């Protein structure tokens, strides 16, 4: 889970619209109402696609060199970045119930101190995984 960068082909369509295609990633394309919207949509679809690759344990293809991508006069190539962890935090944040075991004495001490077990576990996992 980190930042990734892939080239995208932005194509001007009618009425100021733009379509966006990622030649290195199968079925990764989108569109926008204008160039700014197309760029935001491109970041979103790239994050979603790469997150799905991660979930399904699919190897990421190597990004193409910008100069190797051919496009017509209505198109240009630009890099788009994606952060799969940020995407996952934003769109996959439902609570998951976990069962765990701790010593009884520790449970009693934590209860006496009004410790929120879920919060402490989340903080500890973020720290141990280096995500904090």
Secondary structure, 3 states (H helix, E strand, C coil): CCEEEEEEEEEECHHHCEEEECCCCCCCEEEECCHHHHHHHHHHHHHHHHHHHHHCCCCCCCCCCHHHCCCCCCEEEEEEEEEHHHHHHHHCCCCCCCCCCCCHHHHHHHHHCCCCHHHHHHHHHHHHCCCC
